[in-house]
Amino acid sequence: MNRLSTHRRLALAAVVAALAVVTAVVAAKLWTAQAQLPAPSASAPVPVVLPRLQSVTNYVEITGNAAAVNDVKLVARVEGYLDQIHYQDGQFVKKGDLLFTIQQAPYKQQLEQAHAQVLTAQASLLYARTEFARYSALVKKDAATQTEVDHWVFERASAEAQLLSAKAQVQIDEVNLGYTEVRAPFDGIVGKHLIDPGNVVGGGGQQAALAEITQLDPIYVVANLSEQQVLKIRQNLSQHRLPLADLHKVPVDVGLSDEQGFPHRGTIEYVAPQLDPATGTLLVRGVLPNPDRALLPGFFVRMRLPMGRVDRNALLVPDRALQTDQGGQYLLVLDSSDVVRQRYVQLGSLMGALRVVTSGLAPEDRVVVGDLWRATPGTKVTPKPTTIEAITGTAGPGSQQ
């Protein structure tokens, strides 16, 4: 038994010695691995910028839709067979371009008949004037009666009236002949034709449209302001009402859903005189040039309107520096010890690549704008000062977009 216990103690000692050797080897490897690790993140340079101090106009951003300035149904104003179509469906046309021709022969004949009636009325008037002059001379010689003179006074007046009527009929027939040609009332795009050649149009009070033409340049953008937004704008304007001439000078910036910023610019064209009681909103309509037809009626648009107040000491930071969590939107800033702090902020309008910060930020705060994954709140980092221009590629103050 003593010999067996001795063997056990020797085996246990051997195991302990082996474990000690393994522990020493693992510790050596861990020390080597730690020696090969990169410098701690506190020493990694992190780009930071100071906010840009700039004078900006406060804006309100709303959503709306594009709408055509003119959208007209082309109808036949005289009766006849539709003779010919002179355009391709969906074609862009200029004002005055011929689009449809209605059977013209009957209206040309009516016009010729009206010209003939003018000649007849002119002949009758000439004859009445001649007879009136003759009988007026004869009555002075007691060779005719006053009754005959009065008769030719009537005939002369009647011939003058018939001549006026005949000339008016010529004008009417000329207008009707002109109606046989349906022309574009403005520059625009004509939709597909709705009636084929050979059909009778314009008869029996028929108002069936031949086609529709839509004007795309300029184009309207229409949106609704909430009551709170209207009151805020009025407060900024000190309750003043803009006259119509000044209202038409108010700018409106527009962007499509797939565009950055507001690349399309125009002016306010109309503001409703009262709130819609059903929605509690005020309709606002802008008009802007659309030469390349980038905006089409019905497109969803973002609109930006000035609030009527200028903030001369606004703070702007790169929009990409902003982050969001359940608490809201925030920036990462460095304190005096270069420790990263999380700062929740209130935001204003977007000015190109820069965002206006209305509260939560001071002019001297250093904002982290790059390598955000390194800047964990509570850690110390090495700041790498840079400029907003270098980060965003924008120009200095005054380059509002």
Buried (B, 14 or more C-beta within 10 A) or exposed (E): EEEEEEEEEEEEEEEEEEEEEEEEEEEEEEEEEEEEEEEEBEEBEBBBBBBBEBEBBBBBBBEBBBBBBBBBEBBBBBBBBBBEBBBEEEBBBEEEBBBBBBBBEBBEEBBEEBBEBBEBBBEBBEBBBEBBEBBBEBBEEEEBEEEBBEBBBEBBEBBBEBBEBBBEBBEEBBEBBEBBBBBBBBBBBBBEBEBEEEEBBBEEEEEEBBBBBBBBBBBBBBBBBBEEBBEBBEEBEEEEEBEEEEBEEBBBBBBBEEEEBBEBEBEBBBBEEEBEEEEEBBBBBBBBEBEEEBBBBEBEBBBBBBBBEEBEEBBBBBBBBBEEEEEEBBBBBBEEEBBBBBBEBEBBBBBBBBBBBBEBBEEEBBBBBBBBEBBEEEBBBBBBEBEBEEBBEBEEEEEBE
